[in-house]
Amino acid sequence: MVQVGLLMSDIPAAVGPEQQFQDTLRVVQGAVDSGFTYISFGQHFLYGDLTYLQPVPLLARLAAHVGPEIKLVTSVIITPVYHPVMLAEEIASLDVVTEGRLIFGAGIGYRPDEFEHFEVPFSERGRRTDESLEIMKKLWTEDDVSFDGRFWKLNHVRPHVRPVQKPHPPLWIGGHSLAGARRAGRFGDAFTVPPETTVEQVRERFAVVRDGFAERGLPFGPQPLRRNVFVADTHEAAVDGYARFAQQRYITYSDRGLDVMADTDLRNDFEAAVADHAVLGTPDEVIGKLIGLVTALPVDPLLMRPQWPSMSADEAIATMNRLGREIIPAINAVAPLPTLPA
């Protein structure tokens, strides 16, 4: 069956970190009760009027809050701002604490100001990520590690923290570009794209990942797919509700450098701008669109974002409860495609 996961949203900084944490516990429990089996948290630094609790300590706490059937996902860690030794040990330790339920999502980042804060050149983020991934995989799998790269060097070091999962936690490489897909093909176990990526873009990127896997002698199977979802009693109410909760967030993403919504008019024609990726409508419409996705592409899990910063915890839980009653059982009933259709 195609499993369903939850993409957690960033939260307005005005909420405060203590309330954000309590709301997070409630929302995660609501997701588990509604049939979500993956819980995914992103990452940003010095994010201004929006905020994320950092995913490594948060997922360590959530590991004791959810059952053993729930997978915990970092989607995505901004990899190039870390030293790879530090990140490798953080992720290995988190895999131990979560008792092997961790999925490590890694990406290169897209906000230049975050790199300025860390004094890491934005133009180097791709090459730094490639070196980091290579080093981390060595530290997770080899007893004696040497590495001579452009950014980092190791000379016969002996790793002392190993992940529970072998050879390491599943590695999801995030990105919306073809370069990200090539990176996933070289280093990853799966590729995950932003929810704003169109179906044809997803298909094109999956083909690039498949070819990269083939060069490594690996099979290409179902991939995680992220989608923004909003359901209401009528199509018009779904569009209006989605605009009320999400329009400003799209504009913020665009203003802060995420270019997946380039060449769209988010302010004046929001429905048209999101029509090729957001799944909106009545329960029957949403089921039809999602089943169309998972029967056209090799998808598992399907990660939904039903929550937005302007939503209260109660509104987010009510939305997930409705998805659990009316949408998720239909998705679970579909068997994932084993590979990318010709």
C-alpha positions in Angstrom: 0.0 0.0 0.0 1.0 3.6 -0.5 1.7 5.0 2.9 1.0 8.7 3.8 3.2 11.1 5.7 2.8 14.6 7.2 4.9 17.6 6.2 5.1 19.8 9.3 4.9 23.5 8.7 7.0 26.3 10.1 5.2 28.4 12.7 4.9 32.2 13.3 7.6 33.3 15.7 4.9 35.1 17.7 3.6 31.8 18.9 6.7 31.3 21.1 8.9 28.1 21.3 7.2 26.6 24.3 3.7 26.8 22.8 5.1 25.7 19.4 6.5 22.5 21.1 3.2 21.7 22.8 1.3 22.4 19.6 3.7 20.1 17.8 3.1 17.3 20.2 -0.7 17.7 19.6 -0.4 17.9 15.8 1.9 14.9 15.6 -0.5 12.9 17.8 -3.4 14.0 15.6 -1.5 12.8 12.5 -0.7 9.4 14.0 -4.4 9.0 15.0 -5.4 9.9 11.5 -3.3 7.3 9.8 -0.1 9.2 8.9 2.9 6.9 9.2 5.8 9.4 8.4 6.4 12.6 10.2 8.7 15.1 8.4 10.3 18.3 9.7 12.3 20.8 7.7 15.0 23.2 8.8 15.9 26.9 8.6 18.1 29.2 10.6 17.5 32.8 11.8 14.2 32.7 9.9 12.7 36.0 11.1 9.0 36.1 11.6 8.7 32.3 11.1 10.5 29.6 13.0 11.3 25.9 13.1 12.4 24.0 16.1 15.6 22.3 15.0 14.8 18.8 13.7 17.5 16.7 15.4 16.5 17.3 19.1 12.8 17.5 18.2 12.8 14.1 16.5 14.7 12.7 19.4 11.9 13.8 21.7 9.2 12.6 19.3 10.7 9.2 19.1 9.4 8.6 22.7 6.0 10.1 21.8 5.0 8.0 18.8 4.8 4.3 18.2 7.4 2.1 16.5 5.5 2.1 13.2 6.1 5.8 12.7 9.1 6.9 10.6 10.7 10.2 11.5 12.1 12.3 8.7 14.5 15.3 8.4 13.3 16.9 5.2 15.6 18.5 4.7 18.8 19.2 6.7 20.7 22.1 5.2 23.8 20.0 4.8 26.5 22.4 3.5 26.5 24.6 6.6 27.6 21.7 8.8 31.0 20.1 9.2 30.4 16.5 7.9 31.9 14.9 11.0 29.5 16.7 13.3 26.5 16.0 11.1 27.4 12.3 10.7 27.6 11.8 14.4 24.4 13.8 15.0 22.5 11.7 12.5 24.0 8.4 13.7 23.1 9.3 17.3 19.6 10.3 16.2 19.2 6.9 14.5 20.2 5.2 17.7 17.7 7.3 19.8 14.9 6.7 17.4 15.7 3.0 17.4 16.2 2.8 13.7 13.1 4.8 12.6 15.0 7.7 11.1 15.1 8.8 7.5 17.8 11.4 6.8 16.8 14.0 4.3 19.6 16.2 3.1 19.6 19.3 0.8 21.8 22.1 -0.3 19.6 25.0 0.9 18.2 28.0 -1.2 18.4 31.1 1.1 21.6 33.1 0.6 21.2 34.9 3.9 21.5 31.6 5.9 24.8 30.9 4.3 26.0 34.4 5.1 25.2 33.8 8.8 27.4 30.7 8.7 30.1 32.4 6.6 29.8 29.7 4.0 29.9 30.8 0.4 26.4 30.3 -1.2 28.1 29.3 -4.5 29.9 26.4 -2.9 26.8 24.7 -1.4 26.5 22.0 -4.1 30.1 21.0 -3.9 30.2 21.1 -0.1 27.1 18.9 0.0 28.7 16.3 -2.3 31.8 16.1 -0.2 29.8 15.9 3.0 27.6 13.1 1.8 30.6 11.1 0.7 32.4 11.6 4.1 29.3 10.8 6.1 28.6 7.6 4.3 32.3 6.6 4.9 32.0 7.5 8.6 28.8 5.3 8.9 30.2 2.3 7.1 34.0 2.1 7.4 36.3 1.4 10.3 39.2 3.5 9.1 38.3 6.7 7.2 40.6 8.9 5.1 39.4 11.7 2.8 41.3 14.4 0.9 38.8 16.9 -0.5 38.6 20.5 -1.4 36.8 21.5 1.8 37.6 18.7 4.3 40.4 16.3 5.0 40.4 13.3 7.3 43.5 11.1 8.0 42.8 7.6 9.3 40.1 8.5 11.7 38.1 5.8 13.5 34.3 6.5 13.8 32.9 5.9 17.2 29.1 6.5 16.7 27.4 4.2 14.2 23.7 4.2 13.1 21.4 1.4 14.0 20.2 0.9 10.4 22.7 -0.7 8.1 24.5 0.5 6.2 23.0 3.8 7.4 19.6 5.5 7.6 17.8 5.8 4.3 19.2 8.9 2.6 16.6 11.1 0.8 18.2 13.8 -1.2 16.0 16.9 -1.6 15.9 19.4 -4.4 13.8 20.8 -7.1 16.4 21.0 -9.9 17.9 18.4 -12.2 21.2 18.9 -10.4 19.5 17.8 -7.2 18.2 14.7 -9.0 21.7 13.9 -10.3 23.0 14.3 -6.7 20.3 11.8 -5.5 21.3 9.4 -8.3 25.0 9.5 -7.1 24.5 9.5 -3.4 21.0 8.9 -2.3 18.5 6.1 -1.6 15.6 8.3 -2.8 14.9 11.7 -4.2 12.3 14.1 -2.7 11.1 17.3 -4.4 9.2 20.3 -3.1 5.4 20.1 -3.1 5.4 22.9 -5.8 7.1 20.7 -8.4 4.8 19.7 -11.3 4.0 16.1 -12.3 6.1 16.4 -15.5 9.0 17.9 -13.6 8.8 15.0 -11.1 8.7 12.5 -13.9 11.8 14.1 -15.5 13.7 14.1 -12.3 12.7 10.5 -11.4 14.2 9.4 -14.7 17.5 11.2 -13.9 17.6 9.5 -10.5 16.8 6.1 -12.1 19.7 6.5 -14.5 22.0 7.5 -11.6 20.9 4.4 -9.6 21.6 2.2 -12.6 25.2 3.5 -12.8 25.6 2.4 -9.2 23.9 -1.0 -9.9 20.9 -0.1 -7.7 17.2 -0.7 -8.5 14.9 2.2 -8.8 11.8 1.8 -6.8 9.0 4.0 -5.4 10.1 7.5 -4.3 8.7 9.9 -1.7 6.5 12.6 -3.2 5.4 15.7 -1.4 2.1 17.5 -2.2 0.1 20.4 -0.7 -3.5 19.2 -0.1 -6.7 21.0 0.9 -10.1 19.4 1.0 -13.5 21.1 1.6 -17.2 20.4 0.9 -17.0 22.2 -2.5 -14.3 22.9 -5.0 -14.8 26.7 -4.5 -14.5 26.4 -0.7 -11.3 24.4 -1.1 -9.7 27.0 -3.4 -10.8 29.9 -1.1 -9.6 28.1 2.1 -6.3 27.2 0.5 -5.7 30.8 -0.6 -6.7 32.0 2.9 -4.1 29.7 4.6 -1.4 29.4 2.0 -1.2 32.3 -0.4 1.0 34.5 1.8 3.3 31.6 2.5 3.9 31.0 -1.2 4.6 34.7 -1.6 7.1 34.5 1.3 8.8 31.5 -0.2 9.1 33.3 -3.5 10.4 36.5 -1.9 13.0 34.5 0.1 14.6 32.9 -2.9 12.7 29.7 -3.6 12.3 29.9 -7.4 9.9 27.0 -8.0 7.1 29.5 -8.4 8.9 31.7 -10.9 6.8 33.1 -13.7 3.5 32.8 -11.7 1.2 35.5 -10.5 0.8 34.5 -6.8 -0.8 37.8 -5.8 -3.4 38.3 -8.5 -4.2 34.8 -9.9 -3.4 32.4 -7.1 -5.6 29.5 -8.2 -3.9 29.4 -11.7 -0.5 29.7 -10.1 -1.0 26.6 -8.0 -3.2 24.6 -10.3 -0.4 22.3 -11.6 0.7 21.0 -8.3 -1.7 21.7 -5.4 -4.4 19.1 -4.8 -7.6 21.0 -4.0 -11.2 20.1 -4.0 -14.0 17.9 -2.6 -13.1 14.6 -1.0 -13.9 12.8 -4.3 -11.8 15.3 -6.3 -8.8 15.0 -4.0 -8.9 11.2 -4.0 -9.1 11.2 -7.7 -6.2 13.5 -8.2 -4.0 11.7 -5.6 -4.8 8.3 -7.0 -3.9 9.7 -10.4 -0.5 10.7 -9.0 0.3 7.4 -7.4 -0.8 5.3 -10.3 1.2 7.4 -12.8 4.4 7.7 -10.8 6.2 5.2 -8.5 5.4 6.9 -5.2 5.7 5.7 -1.6 5.2 7.4 0.7 3.0 10.3 -0.3 3.8 13.2 2.0 1.0 15.7 2.5 1.2 19.2 3.7 -2.3 20.0 5.2 -0.9 22.5 7.7 0.2 26.1 7.2 1.7 28.8 9.5 -1.6 30.7 9.7 -3.4 27.6 11.0 -4.0 27.0 14.7 -3.1 23.6 16.1 -6.9 22.9 16.4 -7.4 23.8 12.7 -4.5 21.6 11.6 -5.7 18.6 13.7 -9.3 19.0 12.3 -7.8 19.1 8.7 -5.8 15.9 9.4 -8.8 14.2 11.0 -10.8 14.8 7.8 -8.0 13.5 5.6 -7.8 10.4 7.9 -11.5 9.7 7.5 -12.0 10.6 3.8 -8.7 10.5 1.9 -6.0 8.3 3.5 -7.9 5.0 3.3 -8.2 5.4 -0.5 -4.5 6.1 -0.9 -3.5 3.2 1.4 -5.6 0.9 -0.8 -3.4 1.5 -3.8 -0.3 -0.6 -4.4 2.7 1.6 -5.4 4.2 1.2 -8.9 7.4 -0.8 -8.7 9.3 1.5 -11.0 9.0 4.5 -13.4 6.7 3.5 -16.4 8.3 3.8 -19.8 
